[in-house]
Amino acid sequence: MPEAYIVSARRTAGGRRNGRLAAWHPADLGAAVLDALVADIGLDPAAIDDVIIGCVSQIGEQTFALGRNVVLASKLPDSVPAVTIDRQCGSSQQALHFAAQAVMSGMQDIVIAGGVESMTRVPMGSPITLAKAGGIGANPFAESIQKRYGVEGFNQFVGAQMIADKYGFSREDHDRFALQSHQKAAAATAAGAFAAEIVPLAVVTPDGQTVTHDRDEGIRGDASLESIGSVKLLSESGTLSAATASQICDGASGVLVASEAAVKAHGLTPIARIVNLAVTAGDPVIMLEEPIPATRRVLERAGLSMADIDLFEVNEAFASIPMAWAKALGADPAKLNVNGGAIALGHPLGATGTKLMATLIHALKARGGRYGLQTMCEGGGIANASIIEVL
């Protein structure tokens, strides 16, 4: 089977809700990443076969073929096609899977996979909120689904707490994990660990000054167990709070995937090789536990073990998710989310998949590692898992 290589991986720095990226249209955010991916490697953009963009809240400024609008807002020629996909939080990781599959099948040679989400301009849950306001049926869960699973609908907050209870995590366990996420992210920023992956963006401050946005806005370098522990719990009997969940975030990200033939023809230098990919699905009620079987599946397919993997990126949708993943699989915590995760850096929904991939590749390169594994929980009880080899 032909190989698929990643030759460029970039992301914007995360913007807090109503923060520095609030004035950026989602299409422009995505376009900035596309332009950077192409400029990094000096590629003729006309050679790109397709662009696959992940986005979750496809409404308002993020509707009407967002992927195509990202291309039209970029410096790419309008001859480059695009498509928008939604696999919930795993949307851009699935975009990467589709891009790799297209290249490995021999049908395409150069594909950009990415994602964008402006959670300030298009708040999470907007499609349902707007449907309710317009008097349109707004429950995506048909009566047949409700009857089958004995619930009116699936809720990620409920699922995260179910996982915390199942694996025996206390509030202090979650708070400590969240604190470590902020500490690792702050240390990585201070050390310049994100510099190679971040696309700097110009933003205008409230006082009219133009500044460069090149640092993740949600990191709390002064966080403490006391401050995190003071945040109200999501439920009275629960152990999770907003401080131990992923931050609402604006951002975009992307990777450029190329075939061996394209690498040779265009003089490209691969930075990583796609080793194996998997997507699995399970219980939609507990919902967020699926990264565990997805990891087992992709390791089995690749003929590798947990010990073979040098670094892991497991999305911090809630602290209980990577904690349960590590406990179930016996992962070395020193290899997990080494530069912090979504609790500190933000989770721009449709953009997080390739955002994590950019961070994983650059973190492996900085440490001289070889194999990296990325996985994330997704709405409906689905999970993607990807293994890459840094070159």
C-alpha positions in Angstrom: 0.0 0.0 0.0 1.4 3.5 -0.8 2.6 5.6 2.1 1.0 8.8 3.3 3.3 11.5 4.7 2.6 14.7 6.6 4.8 17.4 5.2 3.4 20.4 7.2 1.4 20.8 10.4 0.2 24.2 11.8 -2.4 25.7 14.0 -3.5 29.1 15.3 -2.9 29.9 19.0 -6.2 29.3 20.9 -8.4 32.3 21.5 -10.6 32.5 24.6 -14.4 33.2 24.2 -14.8 36.8 23.3 -11.0 37.1 23.3 -8.4 38.0 20.8 -9.8 36.0 17.9 -13.4 37.1 18.3 -13.2 39.5 15.4 -11.9 36.8 13.0 -14.4 35.2 10.7 -14.1 31.4 10.8 -13.3 31.2 7.0 -10.5 33.7 7.5 -9.1 31.6 10.5 -9.0 28.5 8.4 -7.6 30.4 5.4 -4.7 31.6 7.5 -3.7 28.0 8.3 -4.1 26.9 4.7 -1.8 29.7 3.5 0.8 28.8 6.2 0.8 25.1 5.3 1.5 25.9 1.7 4.0 28.7 2.3 6.0 26.5 4.8 7.0 24.1 2.1 7.0 26.3 -1.0 4.3 24.2 -2.7 2.4 25.4 -5.8 -1.1 25.5 -4.3 -2.6 24.5 -7.7 -1.2 21.0 -7.0 -3.6 20.4 -4.1 -6.1 17.8 -4.9 -8.6 18.5 -2.1 -9.2 20.2 1.2 -11.2 18.5 4.0 -12.3 20.8 6.8 -13.8 19.6 10.1 -16.4 21.8 11.8 -19.1 20.9 14.4 -21.5 23.8 14.6 -22.3 24.2 10.9 -24.6 27.2 11.1 -24.4 30.9 10.5 -20.8 31.9 9.5 -19.8 28.3 9.6 -22.4 27.0 7.1 -22.8 27.1 3.3 -19.9 24.8 2.5 -17.4 26.2 5.1 -14.5 24.2 3.7 -15.0 25.8 0.3 -15.3 29.2 1.8 -12.0 28.6 3.7 -10.3 27.9 0.3 -12.0 31.0 -1.3 -10.7 33.2 1.6 -7.2 31.9 1.3 -4.5 32.4 -1.3 -5.2 29.0 -2.9 -6.6 29.2 -6.5 -10.4 28.6 -6.8 -9.5 25.4 -8.7 -8.9 23.7 -5.4 -12.0 21.8 -4.2 -13.0 21.4 -0.5 -15.6 19.7 1.7 -16.8 20.1 5.2 -17.3 17.2 7.6 -18.7 16.6 11.1 -17.6 13.8 13.4 -18.2 16.0 16.4 -15.0 16.7 18.4 -13.0 14.3 16.1 -14.0 16.2 12.9 -10.5 17.3 11.9 -8.9 14.1 13.1 -11.3 12.3 10.8 -10.4 14.8 8.1 -6.8 13.6 8.5 -8.0 10.0 8.2 -9.9 10.7 5.0 -6.9 12.6 3.5 -4.5 9.7 4.4 -6.9 7.2 3.0 -7.2 9.1 -0.3 -3.4 9.2 -0.6 -2.9 5.6 0.4 -5.5 4.4 -2.1 -3.6 6.1 -4.9 -6.6 8.3 -5.9 -5.1 11.6 -4.7 -1.5 12.9 -4.1 -1.8 16.1 -2.0 -4.7 16.7 0.4 -5.0 19.3 3.2 -6.9 18.1 6.3 -7.9 20.7 8.9 -10.6 22.2 11.0 -12.0 25.5 12.3 -14.3 26.5 15.0 -15.2 30.0 16.2 -17.0 29.2 19.5 -17.3 33.0 20.1 -19.1 33.8 16.9 -20.9 30.4 16.6 -21.5 29.2 20.1 -21.6 25.5 20.9 -25.1 24.1 20.4 -26.2 26.9 18.0 -28.0 24.6 15.5 -30.3 23.3 18.2 -30.8 26.7 19.9 -31.8 28.3 16.5 -34.1 25.5 15.7 -35.9 25.9 19.0 -36.2 29.6 18.5 -37.7 29.1 15.0 -40.2 26.6 16.3 -38.5 23.7 14.4 -38.2 20.3 16.0 -34.9 20.6 17.8 -34.3 17.1 19.3 -31.8 15.2 17.1 -32.6 12.0 19.0 -35.6 10.3 17.5 -38.1 8.5 19.7 -36.7 5.2 18.5 -33.3 6.2 19.8 -34.8 7.4 23.1 -36.6 4.1 23.5 -33.6 2.0 22.6 -31.3 3.6 25.2 -33.8 4.7 27.8 -32.8 8.3 27.8 -34.3 11.5 26.2 -30.9 12.3 24.7 -27.1 11.8 25.1 -25.3 14.3 27.3 -21.5 14.7 27.4 -21.5 16.1 30.9 -23.4 13.1 32.2 -21.1 10.8 30.3 -17.9 12.4 31.7 -19.3 12.0 35.3 -20.2 8.4 34.6 -16.6 7.7 33.6 -15.3 9.5 36.7 -17.6 7.4 38.9 -16.7 4.1 37.0 -12.9 4.7 37.5 -13.2 6.1 41.0 -11.9 9.6 40.5 -12.5 12.2 43.1 -12.8 16.0 42.7 -9.2 16.4 44.0 -8.0 13.9 41.3 -9.6 16.0 38.6 -8.4 19.3 40.1 -4.8 18.0 40.2 -4.9 16.8 36.6 -6.3 20.2 35.5 -3.5 22.1 37.4 -0.9 19.9 35.7 -2.4 20.7 32.3 -2.0 24.5 33.0 1.5 24.0 34.4 2.7 22.0 31.4 1.2 24.4 28.9 2.7 27.4 30.7 6.1 25.7 30.8 5.9 24.7 27.1 4.9 28.3 26.1 7.8 29.8 28.1 10.2 27.3 26.4 9.0 28.2 22.9 7.7 24.6 22.4 4.7 25.8 20.4 6.5 28.4 18.2 7.0 26.1 15.2 3.4 25.0 15.0 1.6 28.3 15.7 0.5 30.6 12.8 0.8 34.2 14.1 -2.3 36.3 13.5 -2.8 40.1 13.6 -5.5 41.3 15.9 -6.8 44.7 16.9 -7.1 45.3 20.6 -10.0 47.4 22.1 -7.8 50.4 22.2 -7.1 50.2 18.5 -3.6 48.7 18.6 -2.6 45.9 16.2 -0.8 43.1 18.0 0.3 39.6 17.1 -1.7 36.7 18.5 0.8 33.9 18.9 0.2 32.5 22.4 -2.7 30.3 23.6 -4.9 32.7 25.5 -6.5 30.3 28.0 -3.4 29.2 29.9 -3.5 30.2 33.6 0.1 30.2 34.7 -1.0 31.3 38.2 -3.5 28.4 38.6 -3.5 26.6 41.9 -5.4 23.7 43.5 -7.2 26.2 45.6 -8.4 28.4 42.7 -9.4 25.3 40.6 -11.1 23.8 43.6 -13.2 26.9 44.2 -15.0 26.5 40.9 -18.6 25.3 41.1 -19.2 21.7 40.3 -21.2 20.8 37.1 -23.6 18.8 39.2 -24.2 18.8 43.0 -23.2 15.1 43.4 -20.4 15.2 40.8 -16.7 15.7 40.8 -16.1 17.7 37.7 -16.3 21.5 37.2 -15.8 24.0 34.4 -12.1 24.2 35.6 -11.6 20.5 34.9 -13.3 20.6 31.5 -11.9 21.8 28.1 -12.0 25.5 27.5 -14.3 27.1 25.0 -11.9 28.2 22.2 -11.6 29.9 18.8 -9.1 28.4 16.4 -8.1 26.6 13.3 -5.5 24.0 12.4 -4.4 21.8 9.5 -1.9 19.3 8.1 -0.8 18.7 4.6 -0.7 15.1 3.5 1.2 13.9 0.5 2.0 10.7 -1.4 5.6 9.5 -2.0 5.2 10.4 -5.6 4.2 14.0 -4.7 7.1 14.2 -2.2 9.5 13.4 -5.0 7.8 15.5 -7.7 7.6 18.6 -5.6 10.8 18.2 -3.6 9.0 18.0 -0.2 10.4 16.9 3.1 8.1 14.6 5.1 8.0 15.3 8.9 5.9 12.3 9.7 4.5 9.1 8.3 1.0 7.8 8.8 1.5 4.4 10.5 -2.1 3.3 11.1 -5.6 4.7 11.7 -8.7 3.4 13.4 -12.2 4.6 14.3 -14.5 2.7 16.7 -17.9 3.2 18.3 -19.6 2.0 21.4 -22.1 3.0 24.2 -23.5 6.4 23.3 -24.7 7.0 26.8 -21.4 6.9 28.7 -20.2 8.2 25.3 -16.7 9.4 26.1 -15.0 6.1 27.0 -14.4 5.0 23.4 -10.8 6.2 23.1 -9.8 3.1 25.1 -11.0 0.5 22.6 -10.0 2.8 19.7 -6.4 2.8 21.1 -6.4 -1.0 21.4 -7.6 -1.3 17.9 -5.1 1.0 16.3 -2.2 -0.6 18.2 -3.3 -4.0 17.1 -3.5 -2.9 13.5 -0.1 -1.4 13.7 1.5 -4.3 15.4 2.7 -2.0 18.3 2.3 -1.9 22.0 1.8 1.0 24.5 5.5 0.7 25.3 6.4 1.4 21.7 4.7 4.8 21.7 6.9 7.7 22.8 4.1 10.3 23.3 0.4 10.3 23.6 -2.1 13.1 22.9 -5.5 12.3 24.4 -8.0 15.2 24.2 -8.9 16.7 27.6 -12.6 17.1 26.9 -12.9 16.5 30.7 -10.2 15.5 33.1 -11.8 12.1 33.6 -11.4 11.1 29.9 -7.5 11.0 29.7 -7.4 9.9 33.3 -9.6 6.9 32.6 -7.8 6.2 29.3 -4.4 6.1 31.1 -5.7 3.9 34.0 -7.4 1.4 31.7 -4.4 1.0 29.4 -1.6 1.4 31.9 -0.1 4.4 30.1 3.0 6.2 31.4 1.7 9.6 32.6 5.1 11.1 31.7 4.2 10.5 28.0 0.7 11.9 28.1 -0.2 15.4 26.9 3.4 16.6 27.7 2.7 20.2 26.7 -0.7 20.4 28.4 -4.1 19.8 26.9 -7.5 21.3 26.2 -8.1 22.2 29.8 -5.4 24.8 29.5 -5.1 25.3 25.7 -8.7 25.1 24.7 -10.8 22.8 22.6 -12.0 24.5 19.3 -14.2 21.5 18.6 -13.9 20.9 14.8 -10.3 22.1 14.8 -8.9 20.1 17.7 -8.0 16.9 15.8 -5.4 18.4 13.6 -4.4 20.9 16.4 -3.4 17.9 18.5 -1.6 16.3 15.6 0.5 19.5 15.0 1.4 19.5 18.7 2.2 15.8 18.8 4.5 16.0 15.7 6.5 19.0 17.0 6.7 17.5 20.5 8.1 14.2 19.2 10.6 16.1 17.1 11.7 18.2 20.0 12.3 15.0 22.2 13.8 12.8 19.5 10.8 10.4 19.7 9.6 8.1 17.0 6.0 7.0 17.5 3.1 9.1 18.6 -0.5 8.1 19.2 -3.5 10.5 19.2 -7.1 9.8 20.2 -10.1 11.7 21.3 -13.7 11.1 22.5 -16.5 12.2 20.2 -20.2 12.7 20.5 -22.4 9.6 20.1 -19.8 7.2 21.6 -17.2 7.3 18.7 -13.4 7.7 18.8 -10.7 8.1 16.3 -7.1 6.9 16.9 -4.0 7.7 14.8 -0.4 6.5 15.0 2.3 8.5 13.3 6.1 8.0 13.0 8.2 11.2 13.1 10.8 11.3 10.3 
